[in-house]
């Protein structure tokens, strides 16, 4: 354990900070819809034109070709500057793009990576199905080989930004081999004939995700990433990236939410009615504990990244960070609700009610808290699987 | 600020050699023989510990130490927690920074913790304390939320032994006279970090013990670790350990830079204390009936955790300290 930021890296940090302060969009980000997609693409384009897109992506595809350290510095400064979430660009930047970099062909990289970095093409995910959630390997959307194409039939669900996306990272069953041995990872053009998309309204009232239906959708075989039937390994790499440096941005955002909560407790009256909330011992104790847990979340991530710098492929340990994040984001927003009292029931005033409702997604999407505990138990601690 | 939280080669070497020494000379099984309680086994190994360079590890070479930083001391304290080494080892490591560095480093002087029995509000009245494994100690480390003082062993005359809940530590009551508490207090940040490391190590050992048992104990025709009720409890233990140790390493790495944010070490100690308590409780539960026996070492982890979380003022003092750091 030691400080490793070099003079050059500190210089890079200063440069990043200066640019972000001058360029972070000042207008608020739209909550949903096409306006939100356009906002996210424009902001990505702005970063690309100034040379800040894809810090650690290869130069030949429009990236900067720098190390994970610079990428991390970028994410830290990005969040610190209050820059908007990558939103519609998230799957391309943090899932599809990094997966193509390690598993895609040269032709695939050349075709798709620049479009992501330039904010021209939006990606979405097609992993989960109505009948295949936590048990992803039981997925049943089929793809039969017909000439130079795959013909896809079935349905995918929880596809965030599905209605606005140009491409999809799609897991399909390409053979009768059991479970994860017969799955392929393909790039699906969302404008293909035979695709129908139905938006799903979430409990928060927002409509981020959809269900996608495939009726004889033809996808060129050239769009298969990795080998036919070799998609499970590609998908595991994808999910590893999800828990990589990009999660740093979410964490710094959570740390800022925590600071806002402490500031709020210094302003609003406490239960006695005579002093501010933070003067109440029970409230102060909970705030301090949550603050320590946020610190641990960030330290755990720093530990994971330190490990990744030596071992390149993110391992199952990332589930510990995701478990901590999923639990903590809910605890913080639930406590905010307690602190605010009746004020918290009014939507449209503060952002707290919406964020409280949204906080539930973190312990479900990308792996439920329960599945993450299974993975930690089996792949980090080496405990046996249950007999079927 | 980018920090590398994985151990450097030197840090890994320190952890390995100290861990090997503890495993060889001071395994947890030593508690089966009461002759080894009260730090007696550690006293017999004291010169060996000094030869390893443990006590002067973070002290500069000019002052008679090895010249490493608090990050290296954290590796030692974490290993000490795994083997439930007497807290006098941690007290002596801290004392080397506050007093006669050469003598502590050489193993010829030894310090022990003195923990106030009531909230410490200042040194203008006699302070009633618990002494921990202090028999024959040259100095006492009075650890309080207001800071730490190193006082001579003679400052707490005629301690009266009491029977501790943790039967393996020697607990006694004593009173420190106010005139003994003269030097200005040093802050307890190093103590917070070393105690956090110890308690993280303790929580790790409880986790390891639970996981090993869950792999071999069979019920309903399979190892109990295959059941989610046990598996998830183990995953939660792993998370607590990881969070506490990561924060301890982070705070230790930044402590050397001169601009640590206030409360970082307090966060580490708060989390490590909870991790140690919760993991040692979960370890007892996962061991079922055996966990409730005196024969299983599971209870030693709980008892030691309960003793150590009180040092430096305890949970509520730490929570106050964390919020003080927030503007």
Boltz contact constraints between the chains, C-beta under 6 A:
constraints:
  - contact:
      token1: [A, 1]
      token2: [B, 5]
      max_distance: 6.0
  - contact:
      token1: [A, 1]
      token2: [B, 71]
      max_distance: 6.0
  - contact:
      token1: [A, 1]
      token2: [B, 249]
      max_distance: 6.0
  - contact:
      token1: [A, 1]
      token2: [B, 253]
      max_distance: 6.0
  - contact:
      token1: [A, 2]
      token2: [B, 4]
      max_distance: 6.0
  - contact:
      token1: [A, 2]
      token2: [B, 8]
      max_distance: 6.0
  - contact:
      token1: [A, 2]
      token2: [B, 253]
      max_distance: 6.0
  - contact:
      token1: [A, 3]
      token2: [B, 3]
      max_distance: 6.0
  - contact:
      token1: [A, 3]
      token2: [B, 257]
      max_distance: 6.0
  - contact:
      token1: [A, 4]
      token2: [B, 2]
      max_distance: 6.0
  - contact:
      token1: [A, 4]
      token2: [B, 4]
      max_distance: 6.0
  - contact:
      token1: [A, 5]
      token2: [B, 1]
      max_distance: 6.0
  - contact:
      token1: [A, 5]
      token2: [B, 2]
      max_distance: 6.0
  - contact:
      token1: [A, 69]
      token2: [B, 2]
      max_distance: 6.0
  - contact:
      token1: [A, 262]
      token2: [B, 326]
      max_distance: 6.0
  - contact:
      token1: [A, 284]
      token2: [B, 323]
      max_distance: 6.0
  - contact:
      token1: [A, 285]
      token2: [B, 319]
      max_distance: 6.0
  - contact:
      token1: [A, 288]
      token2: [B, 319]
      max_distance: 6.0
  - contact:
      token1: [A, 288]
      token2: [B, 322]
      max_distance: 6.0
  - contact:
      token1: [A, 288]
      token2: [B, 323]
      max_distance: 6.0
  - contact:
      token1: [A, 291]
      token2: [B, 322]
      max_distance: 6.0
  - contact:
      token1: [A, 292]
      token2: [B, 267]
      max_distance: 6.0
  - contact:
      token1: [A, 292]
      token2: [B, 270]
      max_distance: 6.0
  - contact:
      token1: [A, 292]
      token2: [B, 271]
      max_distance: 6.0
  - contact:
      token1: [A, 292]
      token2: [B, 322]
      max_distance: 6.0
  - contact:
      token1: [A, 295]
      token2: [B, 247]
      max_distance: 6.0
  - contact:
      token1: [A, 295]
      token2: [B, 267]
      max_distance: 6.0
  - contact:
      token1: [A, 296]
      token2: [B, 243]
      max_distance: 6.0
  - contact:
      token1: [A, 296]
      token2: [B, 247]
      max_distance: 6.0
  - contact:
      token1: [A, 296]
      token2: [B, 271]
      max_distance: 6.0
  - contact:
      token1: [A, 299]
      token2: [B, 246]
      max_distance: 6.0
  - contact:
      token1: [A, 299]
      token2: [B, 247]
      max_distance: 6.0
  - contact:
      token1: [A, 299]
      token2: [B, 250]
      max_distance: 6.0
  - contact:
      token1: [A, 300]
      token2: [B, 242]
      max_distance: 6.0
  - contact:
      token1: [A, 300]
      token2: [B, 243]
      max_distance: 6.0
  - contact:
      token1: [A, 300]
      token2: [B, 246]
      max_distance: 6.0
  - contact:
      token1: [A, 302]
      token2: [B, 3]
      max_distance: 6.0
  - contact:
      token1: [A, 302]
      token2: [B, 5]
      max_distance: 6.0
  - contact:
      token1: [A, 303]
      token2: [B, 5]
      max_distance: 6.0
  - contact:
      token1: [A, 303]
      token2: [B, 246]
      max_distance: 6.0
  - contact:
      token1: [A, 306]
      token2: [B, 4]
      max_distance: 6.0
  - contact:
      token1: [A, 306]
      token2: [B, 5]
      max_distance: 6.0
  - contact:
      token1: [A, 306]
      token2: [B, 6]
      max_distance: 6.0
  - contact:
      token1: [A, 320]
      token2: [B, 239]
      max_distance: 6.0
  - contact:
      token1: [A, 320]
      token2: [B, 242]
      max_distance: 6.0
  - contact:
      token1: [A, 323]
      token2: [B, 239]
      max_distance: 6.0
  - contact:
      token1: [A, 324]
      token2: [B, 239]
      max_distance: 6.0
  - contact:
      token1: [A, 373]
      token2: [B, 232]
      max_distance: 6.0
  - contact:
      token1: [A, 373]
      token2: [B, 235]
      max_distance: 6.0
  - contact:
      token1: [A, 376]
      token2: [B, 235]
      max_distance: 6.0
  - contact:
      token1: [A, 376]
      token2: [B, 238]
      max_distance: 6.0
  - contact:
      token1: [A, 377]
      token2: [B, 231]
      max_distance: 6.0
  - contact:
      token1: [A, 377]
      token2: [B, 234]
      max_distance: 6.0
  - contact:
      token1: [A, 377]
      token2: [B, 235]
      max_distance: 6.0
  - contact:
      token1: [A, 381]
      token2: [B, 211]
      max_distance: 6.0
  - contact:
      token1: [A, 381]
      token2: [B, 234]
      max_distance: 6.0
  - contact:
      token1: [A, 383]
      token2: [B, 214]
      max_distance: 6.0
  - contact:
      token1: [A, 383]
      token2: [B, 225]
      max_distance: 6.0
  - contact:
      token1: [A, 383]
      token2: [B, 231]
      max_distance: 6.0
  - contact:
      token1: [A, 384]
      token2: [B, 223]
      max_distance: 6.0
  - contact:
      token1: [A, 384]
      token2: [B, 225]
      max_distance: 6.0
  - contact:
      token1: [A, 384]
      token2: [B, 226]
      max_distance: 6.0
  - contact:
      token1: [A, 386]
      token2: [B, 226]
      max_distance: 6.0
  - contact:
      token1: [A, 387]
      token2: [B, 222]
      max_distance: 6.0
